[in-house]
């Protein structure tokens, strides 16, 4: 049985891979802090992810040094990684420079005579900037620091002198040559001290002479020999890059190193009803070996059962599936609730039935489904199945389909809908599927329902804003192949 479920898992996996192309925008806020520690007004740039205002939860924060240069590629990189399921939405905070040499370096050198303010700059983060961000924005308490060149020195210096200030660090082509490689010596000494080293650092350099000249190879050797237990680290050399161009790949790989726990997966159905004595399967769309699950509603851990592409459900339960791999572990588990219940019943017969569904066509601009009962109908008719061929326009319209869904035999039905844009399905006058909102047709909504033979009152509400337009209602075969309902199961009453 489990082997024949794989076609459905593949179908769902394809659906999600297409949906991952959706974009995620950021809102820019310019701000400043009058720092008593630095005795300066420090300008910051804050990027808030799409959906920030509506979110009840907090977000991780990525602090970016040299924001005038680094923020321009860090923000779209974070947006791209979220859209492709490789990191969560995050708040990006860019810190603009006044005297970067002073702020980033723990001591002065001939080529940077103003250096020496690194410890004070770290204090500014701890006592002023980070509390300000935490107080005024929705944060979750997970913080990342991104620094390039001298900024990479600051990142490493902060890690070894105040490791709990940030949860993770990205040091891009750091200038470890600075002051006769003092950071190598200082790191060696600090590693010997008993501290909480449960942090992560991602260090990059330029392959060949670049690694040697910057001192990154020496730090790599030190980490291999002396990195304390609990510290998660990685050093990556890039070929064919220079000191400026290496930043782009470093931010992408660094954010993935920290955040990508293999959490780009989904679990179907979103809920289900199981009559006593029956069983069904939850379908997981990603065979990630780091996925674990529980059936008692508890949070999965590395000690929980491993998750394959199917999970057998035999009774009422709360299923939770989560990736437990990686550095960032705050991503929530996916929760699916299965309840015990009776088979739903529809009328055995309905008088004056005719093939097809009634439709009412509307026009308007919406971001979610409107209340069609309050709108003027532009056009009415009969369609053999849920179909949009009656649409007068390609954009800015909505359709309500009404009629009956004929179920020929008793069984557990995985009923799904895909739509571009939003849709809802009502069966037996109750909401069955909610696929509302602006999206393409690659995001399904799936529910498991036990049905007796009969004619079930059916309503499908759909709207289209812009772009492509489609709506498909389906189920799965006995071999768990996803298929649209054939037009022969749709009826309306005259």
N, C-alpha and C positions, 0 to 999 in steps of 0.2 A: 504493500500500500504506500509506504513512504517513498519508494522509487518513482511511482507514477505521479507523485506530487511535484516532482522537479520541474515539469513544464510550466506549472503555475508560478513557481518561484522564479523561473527564467523570465516569464512574462512580466512579473512585478519588477524584477531587476532592470529590465529594459526600460520600463516606465520611469523608474526613479533616475536612471542615468540620463534620460532626456530632460527630466524636470530639473536636474542639477544645473542646467544652463541658465536658469533664471538669475537675474541681477539683483543686487541689494545695494540701495543707495545710502549715503551718509549725509547728515545735516551738520554744517560747519558753524562753530561758535568761536569767535575771537574773545579772549579773556586776558586778564592779567592779575598778578598777585603783588601786593606791596610787601616785600620781604623784609622783616626786621633782622633776620639772620644775615642776609646778603647785603642789606642796606641798599636795595635796588627795587625798582618795579620790574617784574619779570613777565614778559608776554608769553602766553601759551595759546595753542590752537587746539580745540577740542572737536573731534568728529564723533557724532552720535549715530549709531546704526539705524537703519530703517526699522520701524516698529518700536523704537525706544519709548516713545510717549505712552504707548498702549501696554507696554510690558510691565508685569507685576514683579518680575524677578530682576536680579542684578546682572551685570555683565563684567567679564574680565577687562582689565585695563592694560593697554600697551603704551608705555611711555617711550617716546622717540626723541633722542638727542639730535642736535643739528637739524632741527625741524625744517629750516628753510630749504634744505636739500633733500633730506630723507623722507619727509612726510609725503612728497609728491608720488612716490612709488609704494610706500608702505600702506596707504589707505586703499588704493585699488587692489593691491595684493591681498589684503585682509578680506576685502569684498569678494574677490574671486575665490579665495579659499573657503569662505563661508558658503558661497553659492554652489560649490562642488563638494560640500560636506566634509571638508578637511579641518575646519576650525569653527568654533561658535562665533556668533556675533560678538564684537568687542568694541569698547570705547577706545579711541586712539587719541592720545594726548601728546602733542608736539611741543617741545620746549625750545624756544628760540634763544639764540646766543647773544651775549654781550661781549664776553671775553672767554672763548671756549678753552684756551690754554690754561687760564686761571682756574676755571671750574672743573676741568676734566683731569688735570694732572696733580698728583699728590706732592710734587716738589718742582722747583724750577730747574731749568737747564739753560744752557747758553742760547739755544735756538727758540726757547720759550721762557723768557725771563720772568713773565708774570705768573708762571705756574705755581701751584702750591695750595690751591683752594678746594681740592677734591673732597676732603673730609667735611668742609663747611657746606659744600654743594650737596653732599649726601644728607647732611643734617637738614638742609632746606627741603629736600624730598620728604624726609621722615616727619618733620615737625610742622611743615607748612603746606607744601604742594599736595602731597598724598592725602592728608586730612581734609584739605579743601575740596579735592575731587570726590572723596568718599562722602562728604557732607552734602554736596550740591548735586551729585549725580548718582544714578542707580548702579552701584558697584557691588560685586560679590566677594571682594576680598582677595582676588587673585591678580597679581601684578607682574608685568613683564617689562624689562628694560632693554632697549635696543640702542647700541652705541657703535660708531664707526671710527676707526683710526684712534685718535686720542680719546674719543668717546668709548672705544673698546677697552682702552686702559682704565677709564673710569668704571666701566662695568665690572672688569676683573677686580679692581681695587675694592669696589663696594662689596662684591661677593666675598672676598677673603677677610675684610675688616668688619663688615656688617651684614652677614649672609642672609639674615631674615628680612632685610628691607624689601627685597623682591623675591618672588617665588621662582622666577626663571630669568635668565640673562642671555642676550644675543650679542656677542662681541665680534664685529666685522673687521677683518684685516687689522687687528689691534696693533698698535705701535709698541710692541714689547721690547723693541730695541732701546726704548727711552731710558735715559740715564744709566747706561751700561747694564741694560737688562735688569733693572732693579725689581721689576714685577715678578720675574722668575724667582729671584732670591726671596722676595717678600712672600710670594705664594708658598714656597717650600716651608718657610718658617711658620706661616699661619696654619698650614694644613696640619701641623703637629699639635695644634691646640684643640682641646675638647669643646667643640661647638656643635650646634644642630646644622649639619651639612645636608639636610634633606632638601636640596635645591637642584636646579638644572642649569647648565651653561652650554651654549652652542657657539663654537669658535670657528671662524672661517679664515682662509688665507689664499694666497696665489701660489699655485703649484710651482715647484722648482725653487729658483733663487728668491722669489717673493716670500716663500715660507721662511727661508733661512734669514733673509735680510730683515724681516719684521720681527724675528724672534718667535714666530708662532710654532716652528718646529721644536724649539727648546721647551716651550710650554706643553706641547703635545707629549714630549718625552717625560716631562715631570708628572703630568697627569697619569700616564701609564704606570709610572713607578710609585707615585705617592698620593693619588687621589683618595680622600678619606671615604669611608663607607657612608653611603647615603647620597653622595654627590653623583648626579647623573650628568654625564658630559659627552661631548662629541666634537671632534676637530675635523673640518672638511677643507681640503685644498681644491681650488677650482683652476682648471686649465684654460688658457687663452683669455684671461681677464686681467684688467689693470686695477689700480687702487680705487678708482672711482666706479668702474663697471661691476666690480665684484659685489657691490651692495645689493643689487636687484636679486640675484640668485640667493644671496645670504639671507635676506628677509623672508623670501618664499620658503626656503628650506628650514630656516630657523623657526618660523611660526608653525610649520608642519611638525617639526621635531617636538615642539612643546605641546601642540594642541591636537594633532591627528592621532586619535586613539582607535581609528577604524570604526568610528561611530556613524558613518554614512550608511545606515541601513534602516529598514522599516519592518513592521510586523503586521500581517494581515490574518484575519479580519480585525477591524478596529474594536469590535465587540461581538458577542455571540450568545445564542440561547441554546442550551442543550437539554432535551428531554431526558428523564432518568433512564439509565441503561444504554444511552448512546455515547458516541465519542466523535471527535473531530480533530483537525490538525490546524495549528497556527503555522503560517508560512513566513519564514524569515528570508528576506531578499538578498542577504549577503552572507556567504559562508565564511565569515571572519572567525578565525580560530580563537580570538580573544573574547568572543561573545559568550556570556554566561546567563543563566536564567533561573528564576524561582517561580513557584506556583502558589506561594502563600502570601504574596504581597510585600515580602521583605526585599531589601535592596540587594541585588546580586553582587557577589564578591568572587575572587579567584577560586574560592572553595565551593562555589555553587556549580551545578551541572553545566557541562559544556553545551553550547547551542549549535545544532546543525540547521539544515534548511527547513526542517519540520519539527514541531513540538506536539506531541500527542496530548490532547485535552480530553479527560474522561469524566470530569465533574465540574461543578461550579468552582471557580477559582479566580484569583487575580494574578495574571502572568506579567512578570517584569523581565525585560531583556536589556542587557547593558554590556558595553565593551569595558573591560577592566584593564586594558593595556594602556600604557602611556604615562606621561608625566602629569598631564592635566586630567583630573578625575572628577571634576564637578559636573560633567555632562549628565543630565538626568537619564534614568532608565526609561525605556518605552513601556508603557503600561497598557495592558489589554484585559478587560473584565469579561468573564464568561459567567452567565447566570443559569440556574436551572429553571426550566419552564416547560409548558405544554406546547404541542404543535398548534400553530395558528390555524384558524379555520376561515375559509371564505365560502360564500354561498355555492351550493352545488350547481345551481342553475340560475340564470338571470333572464327575464323576459326581454324580447325585442333587441337581442344583441346583434350587432353587425361588425364585420371586420374593421380593424383600424382604430385609431385614437382621435378624439376631438382635439383640436388645437385652437387657442386664442393667441393672436399675435399682437404685440405691443411695441411701441417705440419710445426711447428715452435713453439717457446717459446715467449709468449707475456703476458703482464700485462693488456692490453686493446686491443680492436679489431684493427687488422692491416688493411691496404688497400689491399684487396684481389686482386685487378686488377694488382698489382705489384708483385704478387707471382706466383710461378709455381704450377699448378694444379697437384696433385698426383693421383687423382681418380675422375671419373665422373659417374653419373648414375641417376636413378629415384627412389624416395622413396614415398610411399603412403601419408605420412604426415611428419611434422618435426620430425625427428628421427635420432638417432646416431648409428644405427646398422651397418652402413657402415664403421665406424671408424676402421682403422687398429691398432691404438694405443689407450690406455686408457687416456693418458695425452699428452699435447703439440700438439694439432691439432686444426683446425678450419674448419667450413663448411659454405658455402653460399647456401641457398635454394632459388629457383626462380620459379615463376609461377603465378597463379591467385587464388584469394580468391573469391568464389561465394557467394554472398548475395542474398537470395531468396525473402526477403520482406523488405519494408521500415521500418526503426526504428532507435532508439538511441541505439548504441551498446557500452557497456563497454568492450573494448578489452584489454586483459592482456597477459603478457608473464612472465614466470619464467624460470630462466636458471642458470646453474652452469658450467662454470663461466659466462662471459659476452655475451650480445646479443643486437641487434638493429633490429627494424622492420620498413620497408618502405612500405607504402600503397599508391597506385596511384603515385608512384615515389617520395613521400615525406616522411621524417622521421616521424613516428608515435609514436614509443616507444623506449626509450633509457634505457637499463638495462646493460650498459657496466661495465667493471671492474671485480675485483676478489671478488667473493662471492659465497655462496651456492644458492640452488634453492628456498630458503624461502623468497627472496626479490622480490616481483612482481613490475612490472611497468604497470600502468593502465591508459587508456585514454578513454574519452567519445567522440564518433564520430557519427554524423548522416549520415546514408547510404541509398541510393536508391538501388533497386534491380539491380544487374549487376555483371560483372566479374572485379575484381580489381587487377591490377598488384601488386604482392607481392614479397618482398625480405626479407629474414631473414638471418642476419649475426650472427655467433656464434663462440666463441672460448673456449677452455678448457685448463687450465694450469696444475693443479694438483688436486687430490682428486676425488670427485664424478663428474659425468658429466650427464647433462640432459638439455632439452629445450622443453617447452610446450607453445603453443599459444592457447588462449581460449577466451571465452566471458561468458555471463551469460544468463540464461534462463529468461522467462517472470516472473518467481517467484524469480528472482535474485539469483539463484543457480549458482555458478561458475562451468563451464564445459569446457574441451578442445574442440576445434573445431573438429567435426568428419572428418574422412579422405575423406568423400564424397564431401566436399566443396573445396578441393584442386585440381588444374588442372595445366597442362603445355601445351605449344604449341609445336608441332613437328617442 
